[in-house]
Amino acid sequence: MTLAPAADYHLAEKRMREAVERVYEQYKEKIEQQHRRMEQTLNMPIAMPRIRTRINPRQSGLEVSIRYPVDVEHAADIDDQITRELMDALQQPPE
């Protein structure tokens, strides 16, 4: 999402991350199980997938990107849930 230049990006980023974390908590255990199986299969340690936030300046404002692990079988549903949570989070006062 791109935030207006005058937006409180600290608050927006916090709300966005919390929205993603709420959805992620619903399937986090499955991601952790997949991670453990992958480590066992490859017989080597692998970094646990996690939520990552990036802020990049753009001409139109600040671009906030949030990357998160997904269960591939349910990726479309997860993306839809996260989009809805993000929209709700950003409509809370102050917008």
Phi and psi in radians as a Rosetta constraint file:
Dihedral C 1 N 2 CA 2 C 2 CIRCULARHARMONIC -1.904 0.35
Dihedral N 2 CA 2 C 2 N 3 CIRCULARHARMONIC 2.202 0.35
Dihedral C 2 N 3 CA 3 C 3 CIRCULARHARMONIC -1.659 0.35
Dihedral N 3 CA 3 C 3 N 4 CIRCULARHARMONIC 2.561 0.35
Dihedral C 3 N 4 CA 4 C 4 CIRCULARHARMONIC -1.059 0.35
Dihedral N 4 CA 4 C 4 N 5 CIRCULARHARMONIC 2.578 0.35
Dihedral C 4 N 5 CA 5 C 5 CIRCULARHARMONIC -0.964 0.35
Dihedral N 5 CA 5 C 5 N 6 CIRCULARHARMONIC -0.545 0.35
Dihedral C 5 N 6 CA 6 C 6 CIRCULARHARMONIC -1.516 0.35
Dihedral N 6 CA 6 C 6 N 7 CIRCULARHARMONIC -0.037 0.35
Dihedral C 6 N 7 CA 7 C 7 CIRCULARHARMONIC -1.196 0.35
Dihedral N 7 CA 7 C 7 N 8 CIRCULARHARMONIC 2.621 0.35
Dihedral C 7 N 8 CA 8 C 8 CIRCULARHARMONIC -1.377 0.35
Dihedral N 8 CA 8 C 8 N 9 CIRCULARHARMONIC 1.623 0.35
Dihedral C 8 N 9 CA 9 C 9 CIRCULARHARMONIC -1.196 0.35
Dihedral N 9 CA 9 C 9 N 10 CIRCULARHARMONIC -0.467 0.35
Dihedral C 9 N 10 CA 10 C 10 CIRCULARHARMONIC -1.098 0.35
Dihedral N 10 CA 10 C 10 N 11 CIRCULARHARMONIC -0.828 0.35
Dihedral C 10 N 11 CA 11 C 11 CIRCULARHARMONIC -1.172 0.35
Dihedral N 11 CA 11 C 11 N 12 CIRCULARHARMONIC -0.759 0.35
Dihedral C 11 N 12 CA 12 C 12 CIRCULARHARMONIC -1.096 0.35
Dihedral N 12 CA 12 C 12 N 13 CIRCULARHARMONIC -0.786 0.35
Dihedral C 12 N 13 CA 13 C 13 CIRCULARHARMONIC -1.087 0.35
Dihedral N 13 CA 13 C 13 N 14 CIRCULARHARMONIC -0.747 0.35
Dihedral C 13 N 14 CA 14 C 14 CIRCULARHARMONIC -1.066 0.35
Dihedral N 14 CA 14 C 14 N 15 CIRCULARHARMONIC -0.820 0.35
Dihedral C 14 N 15 CA 15 C 15 CIRCULARHARMONIC -1.109 0.35
Dihedral N 15 CA 15 C 15 N 16 CIRCULARHARMONIC -0.720 0.35
Dihedral C 15 N 16 CA 16 C 16 CIRCULARHARMONIC -1.135 0.35
Dihedral N 16 CA 16 C 16 N 17 CIRCULARHARMONIC -0.775 0.35
Dihedral C 16 N 17 CA 17 C 17 CIRCULARHARMONIC -1.106 0.35
Dihedral N 17 CA 17 C 17 N 18 CIRCULARHARMONIC -0.746 0.35
Dihedral C 17 N 18 CA 18 C 18 CIRCULARHARMONIC -1.085 0.35
Dihedral N 18 CA 18 C 18 N 19 CIRCULARHARMONIC -0.658 0.35
Dihedral C 18 N 19 CA 19 C 19 CIRCULARHARMONIC -1.111 0.35
Dihedral N 19 CA 19 C 19 N 20 CIRCULARHARMONIC -0.783 0.35
Dihedral C 19 N 20 CA 20 C 20 CIRCULARHARMONIC -1.132 0.35
Dihedral N 20 CA 20 C 20 N 21 CIRCULARHARMONIC -0.739 0.35
Dihedral C 20 N 21 CA 21 C 21 CIRCULARHARMONIC -1.088 0.35
Dihedral N 21 CA 21 C 21 N 22 CIRCULARHARMONIC -0.636 0.35
Dihedral C 21 N 22 CA 22 C 22 CIRCULARHARMONIC -1.065 0.35
Dihedral N 22 CA 22 C 22 N 23 CIRCULARHARMONIC -0.756 0.35
Dihedral C 22 N 23 CA 23 C 23 CIRCULARHARMONIC -1.257 0.35
Dihedral N 23 CA 23 C 23 N 24 CIRCULARHARMONIC -0.760 0.35
Dihedral C 23 N 24 CA 24 C 24 CIRCULARHARMONIC -1.018 0.35
Dihedral N 24 CA 24 C 24 N 25 CIRCULARHARMONIC -0.641 0.35
Dihedral C 24 N 25 CA 25 C 25 CIRCULARHARMONIC -1.003 0.35
Dihedral N 25 CA 25 C 25 N 26 CIRCULARHARMONIC -0.464 0.35
Dihedral C 25 N 26 CA 26 C 26 CIRCULARHARMONIC -1.224 0.35
Dihedral N 26 CA 26 C 26 N 27 CIRCULARHARMONIC -0.465 0.35
Dihedral C 26 N 27 CA 27 C 27 CIRCULARHARMONIC -2.258 0.35
Dihedral N 27 CA 27 C 27 N 28 CIRCULARHARMONIC 0.186 0.35
Dihedral C 27 N 28 CA 28 C 28 CIRCULARHARMONIC -0.985 0.35
Dihedral N 28 CA 28 C 28 N 29 CIRCULARHARMONIC -0.737 0.35
Dihedral C 28 N 29 CA 29 C 29 CIRCULARHARMONIC -1.044 0.35
Dihedral N 29 CA 29 C 29 N 30 CIRCULARHARMONIC -0.697 0.35
Dihedral C 29 N 30 CA 30 C 30 CIRCULARHARMONIC -1.136 0.35
Dihedral N 30 CA 30 C 30 N 31 CIRCULARHARMONIC -0.709 0.35
Dihedral C 30 N 31 CA 31 C 31 CIRCULARHARMONIC -1.102 0.35
Dihedral N 31 CA 31 C 31 N 32 CIRCULARHARMONIC -0.742 0.35
Dihedral C 31 N 32 CA 32 C 32 CIRCULARHARMONIC -1.123 0.35
Dihedral N 32 CA 32 C 32 N 33 CIRCULARHARMONIC -0.682 0.35
Dihedral C 32 N 33 CA 33 C 33 CIRCULARHARMONIC -1.116 0.35
Dihedral N 33 CA 33 C 33 N 34 CIRCULARHARMONIC -0.773 0.35
Dihedral C 33 N 34 CA 34 C 34 CIRCULARHARMONIC -1.079 0.35
Dihedral N 34 CA 34 C 34 N 35 CIRCULARHARMONIC -0.690 0.35
Dihedral C 34 N 35 CA 35 C 35 CIRCULARHARMONIC -1.089 0.35
Dihedral N 35 CA 35 C 35 N 36 CIRCULARHARMONIC -0.808 0.35
Dihedral C 35 N 36 CA 36 C 36 CIRCULARHARMONIC -1.070 0.35
Dihedral N 36 CA 36 C 36 N 37 CIRCULARHARMONIC -0.747 0.35
Dihedral C 36 N 37 CA 37 C 37 CIRCULARHARMONIC -1.102 0.35
Dihedral N 37 CA 37 C 37 N 38 CIRCULARHARMONIC -0.687 0.35
Dihedral C 37 N 38 CA 38 C 38 CIRCULARHARMONIC -1.144 0.35
Dihedral N 38 CA 38 C 38 N 39 CIRCULARHARMONIC -0.744 0.35
Dihedral C 38 N 39 CA 39 C 39 CIRCULARHARMONIC -1.070 0.35
Dihedral N 39 CA 39 C 39 N 40 CIRCULARHARMONIC -0.724 0.35
Dihedral C 39 N 40 CA 40 C 40 CIRCULARHARMONIC -1.162 0.35
Dihedral N 40 CA 40 C 40 N 41 CIRCULARHARMONIC -0.746 0.35
Dihedral C 40 N 41 CA 41 C 41 CIRCULARHARMONIC -1.111 0.35
Dihedral N 41 CA 41 C 41 N 42 CIRCULARHARMONIC -0.766 0.35
Dihedral C 41 N 42 CA 42 C 42 CIRCULARHARMONIC -1.492 0.35
Dihedral N 42 CA 42 C 42 N 43 CIRCULARHARMONIC -0.219 0.35
Dihedral C 42 N 43 CA 43 C 43 CIRCULARHARMONIC 0.972 0.35
Dihedral N 43 CA 43 C 43 N 44 CIRCULARHARMONIC 0.811 0.35
Dihedral C 43 N 44 CA 44 C 44 CIRCULARHARMONIC -2.775 0.35
Dihedral N 44 CA 44 C 44 N 45 CIRCULARHARMONIC 2.638 0.35
Dihedral C 44 N 45 CA 45 C 45 CIRCULARHARMONIC -1.259 0.35
Dihedral N 45 CA 45 C 45 N 46 CIRCULARHARMONIC 2.450 0.35
Dihedral C 45 N 46 CA 46 C 46 CIRCULARHARMONIC -2.320 0.35
Dihedral N 46 CA 46 C 46 N 47 CIRCULARHARMONIC 2.421 0.35
Dihedral C 46 N 47 CA 47 C 47 CIRCULARHARMONIC -1.064 0.35
Dihedral N 47 CA 47 C 47 N 48 CIRCULARHARMONIC 2.395 0.35
Dihedral C 47 N 48 CA 48 C 48 CIRCULARHARMONIC -1.168 0.35
Dihedral N 48 CA 48 C 48 N 49 CIRCULARHARMONIC 2.306 0.35
Dihedral C 48 N 49 CA 49 C 49 CIRCULARHARMONIC -1.066 0.35
Dihedral N 49 CA 49 C 49 N 50 CIRCULARHARMONIC 2.507 0.35
Dihedral C 49 N 50 CA 50 C 50 CIRCULARHARMONIC -2.600 0.35
Dihedral N 50 CA 50 C 50 N 51 CIRCULARHARMONIC 2.928 0.35
Dihedral C 50 N 51 CA 51 C 51 CIRCULARHARMONIC -1.351 0.35
Dihedral N 51 CA 51 C 51 N 52 CIRCULARHARMONIC 2.349 0.35
Dihedral C 51 N 52 CA 52 C 52 CIRCULARHARMONIC -2.261 0.35
Dihedral N 52 CA 52 C 52 N 53 CIRCULARHARMONIC 2.400 0.35
Dihedral C 52 N 53 CA 53 C 53 CIRCULARHARMONIC -2.058 0.35
Dihedral N 53 CA 53 C 53 N 54 CIRCULARHARMONIC 2.405 0.35
Dihedral C 53 N 54 CA 54 C 54 CIRCULARHARMONIC -2.340 0.35
Dihedral N 54 CA 54 C 54 N 55 CIRCULARHARMONIC 2.482 0.35
Dihedral C 54 N 55 CA 55 C 55 CIRCULARHARMONIC -2.135 0.35
Dihedral N 55 CA 55 C 55 N 56 CIRCULARHARMONIC 2.196 0.35
Dihedral C 55 N 56 CA 56 C 56 CIRCULARHARMONIC -2.221 0.35
Dihedral N 56 CA 56 C 56 N 57 CIRCULARHARMONIC 2.326 0.35
Dihedral C 56 N 57 CA 57 C 57 CIRCULARHARMONIC -1.268 0.35
Dihedral N 57 CA 57 C 57 N 58 CIRCULARHARMONIC 2.426 0.35
Dihedral C 57 N 58 CA 58 C 58 CIRCULARHARMONIC -2.336 0.35
Dihedral N 58 CA 58 C 58 N 59 CIRCULARHARMONIC 2.891 0.35
Dihedral C 58 N 59 CA 59 C 59 CIRCULARHARMONIC -1.077 0.35
Dihedral N 59 CA 59 C 59 N 60 CIRCULARHARMONIC -0.598 0.35
Dihedral C 59 N 60 CA 60 C 60 CIRCULARHARMONIC -1.476 0.35
Dihedral N 60 CA 60 C 60 N 61 CIRCULARHARMONIC -0.155 0.35
Dihedral C 60 N 61 CA 61 C 61 CIRCULARHARMONIC 2.586 0.35
Dihedral N 61 CA 61 C 61 N 62 CIRCULARHARMONIC -2.699 0.35
Dihedral C 61 N 62 CA 62 C 62 CIRCULARHARMONIC -1.746 0.35
Dihedral N 62 CA 62 C 62 N 63 CIRCULARHARMONIC 2.188 0.35
Dihedral C 62 N 63 CA 63 C 63 CIRCULARHARMONIC -1.594 0.35
Dihedral N 63 CA 63 C 63 N 64 CIRCULARHARMONIC 2.151 0.35
Dihedral C 63 N 64 CA 64 C 64 CIRCULARHARMONIC -1.885 0.35
Dihedral N 64 CA 64 C 64 N 65 CIRCULARHARMONIC 2.122 0.35
Dihedral C 64 N 65 CA 65 C 65 CIRCULARHARMONIC -2.005 0.35
Dihedral N 65 CA 65 C 65 N 66 CIRCULARHARMONIC 2.329 0.35
Dihedral C 65 N 66 CA 66 C 66 CIRCULARHARMONIC -2.185 0.35
Dihedral N 66 CA 66 C 66 N 67 CIRCULARHARMONIC 2.135 0.35
Dihedral C 66 N 67 CA 67 C 67 CIRCULARHARMONIC -1.907 0.35
Dihedral N 67 CA 67 C 67 N 68 CIRCULARHARMONIC 2.459 0.35
Dihedral C 67 N 68 CA 68 C 68 CIRCULARHARMONIC -2.581 0.35
Dihedral N 68 CA 68 C 68 N 69 CIRCULARHARMONIC 2.605 0.35
Dihedral C 68 N 69 CA 69 C 69 CIRCULARHARMONIC -1.200 0.35
Dihedral N 69 CA 69 C 69 N 70 CIRCULARHARMONIC 2.547 0.35
Dihedral C 69 N 70 CA 70 C 70 CIRCULARHARMONIC -2.316 0.35
Dihedral N 70 CA 70 C 70 N 71 CIRCULARHARMONIC 2.684 0.35
Dihedral C 70 N 71 CA 71 C 71 CIRCULARHARMONIC -1.439 0.35
Dihedral N 71 CA 71 C 71 N 72 CIRCULARHARMONIC 1.976 0.35
Dihedral C 71 N 72 CA 72 C 72 CIRCULARHARMONIC -0.961 0.35
Dihedral N 72 CA 72 C 72 N 73 CIRCULARHARMONIC -0.640 0.35
Dihedral C 72 N 73 CA 73 C 73 CIRCULARHARMONIC -1.075 0.35
Dihedral N 73 CA 73 C 73 N 74 CIRCULARHARMONIC -0.477 0.35
Dihedral C 73 N 74 CA 74 C 74 CIRCULARHARMONIC -2.115 0.35
Dihedral N 74 CA 74 C 74 N 75 CIRCULARHARMONIC 0.396 0.35
Dihedral C 74 N 75 CA 75 C 75 CIRCULARHARMONIC -0.996 0.35
Dihedral N 75 CA 75 C 75 N 76 CIRCULARHARMONIC -0.775 0.35
Dihedral C 75 N 76 CA 76 C 76 CIRCULARHARMONIC -1.119 0.35
Dihedral N 76 CA 76 C 76 N 77 CIRCULARHARMONIC -0.743 0.35
Dihedral C 76 N 77 CA 77 C 77 CIRCULARHARMONIC -1.147 0.35
Dihedral N 77 CA 77 C 77 N 78 CIRCULARHARMONIC -0.708 0.35
Dihedral C 77 N 78 CA 78 C 78 CIRCULARHARMONIC -1.123 0.35
Dihedral N 78 CA 78 C 78 N 79 CIRCULARHARMONIC -0.798 0.35
Dihedral C 78 N 79 CA 79 C 79 CIRCULARHARMONIC -1.042 0.35
Dihedral N 79 CA 79 C 79 N 80 CIRCULARHARMONIC -0.694 0.35
Dihedral C 79 N 80 CA 80 C 80 CIRCULARHARMONIC -1.127 0.35
Dihedral N 80 CA 80 C 80 N 81 CIRCULARHARMONIC -0.779 0.35
Dihedral C 80 N 81 CA 81 C 81 CIRCULARHARMONIC -1.069 0.35
Dihedral N 81 CA 81 C 81 N 82 CIRCULARHARMONIC -0.763 0.35
Dihedral C 81 N 82 CA 82 C 82 CIRCULARHARMONIC -1.157 0.35
Dihedral N 82 CA 82 C 82 N 83 CIRCULARHARMONIC -0.739 0.35
Dihedral C 82 N 83 CA 83 C 83 CIRCULARHARMONIC -1.029 0.35
Dihedral N 83 CA 83 C 83 N 84 CIRCULARHARMONIC -0.774 0.35
Dihedral C 83 N 84 CA 84 C 84 CIRCULARHARMONIC -1.105 0.35
Dihedral N 84 CA 84 C 84 N 85 CIRCULARHARMONIC -0.767 0.35
Dihedral C 84 N 85 CA 85 C 85 CIRCULARHARMONIC -1.088 0.35
Dihedral N 85 CA 85 C 85 N 86 CIRCULARHARMONIC -0.711 0.35
Dihedral C 85 N 86 CA 86 C 86 CIRCULARHARMONIC -1.105 0.35
Dihedral N 86 CA 86 C 86 N 87 CIRCULARHARMONIC -0.789 0.35
Dihedral C 86 N 87 CA 87 C 87 CIRCULARHARMONIC -1.089 0.35
Dihedral N 87 CA 87 C 87 N 88 CIRCULARHARMONIC -0.747 0.35
Dihedral C 87 N 88 CA 88 C 88 CIRCULARHARMONIC -1.099 0.35
Dihedral N 88 CA 88 C 88 N 89 CIRCULARHARMONIC -0.757 0.35
Dihedral C 88 N 89 CA 89 C 89 CIRCULARHARMONIC -1.111 0.35
Dihedral N 89 CA 89 C 89 N 90 CIRCULARHARMONIC -0.693 0.35
Dihedral C 89 N 90 CA 90 C 90 CIRCULARHARMONIC -1.393 0.35
Dihedral N 90 CA 90 C 90 N 91 CIRCULARHARMONIC -0.194 0.35
Dihedral C 90 N 91 CA 91 C 91 CIRCULARHARMONIC -1.609 0.35
Dihedral N 91 CA 91 C 91 N 92 CIRCULARHARMONIC -0.043 0.35
Dihedral C 91 N 92 CA 92 C 92 CIRCULARHARMONIC -1.249 0.35
Dihedral N 92 CA 92 C 92 N 93 CIRCULARHARMONIC 2.529 0.35
Dihedral C 92 N 93 CA 93 C 93 CIRCULARHARMONIC -1.200 0.35
Dihedral N 93 CA 93 C 93 N 94 CIRCULARHARMONIC 2.499 0.35
Dihedral C 93 N 94 CA 94 C 94 CIRCULARHARMONIC -1.310 0.35
Dihedral N 94 CA 94 C 94 N 95 CIRCULARHARMONIC 2.523 0.35
